[in-house]
Amino acid sequence: MGTDVITIYIFLQFFENLSPTLDESAILDGCTYFGVFFKILLPLLKPAIVTSAILKGVGTYNEYYMANLYLQDKTRYQVVSTSLYVFSGPMGSQYNYICAGVIITIIPALIIFLLCQDQIYSGMAAGAVKG
């Protein structure tokens, strides 16, 4: 639920920073409101969509509470977050295994970010006004 609020905030912040002249110039050129959204705003929204998808994916991937609550048979259904909890106990924690497991869990999100960084960085400079 926390990442849903972050996703909405990312989209609202992005739309707030768009120039209203983009909409106005498209409407003056004869574009409809749906055309403005799908042809102008949605392509500019690609970086925000990729960023929120990465945040939502990492939040779902690392969810501990829901997995611990709903998965009754921990030996049959292993998820990353509950399997890392095995390395902590009453006599101490094995931090070397926990850190190695955390690094392994970061790798898929890092790969997705590296594959999508073109979309993220290209959207930062794509807000030019028609001239």
Beta strands, then each sheet from edge to edge (+ up, - down):
strand 1: 88-89
strand 2: 92-93
sheet 1: 1+ 2-
end
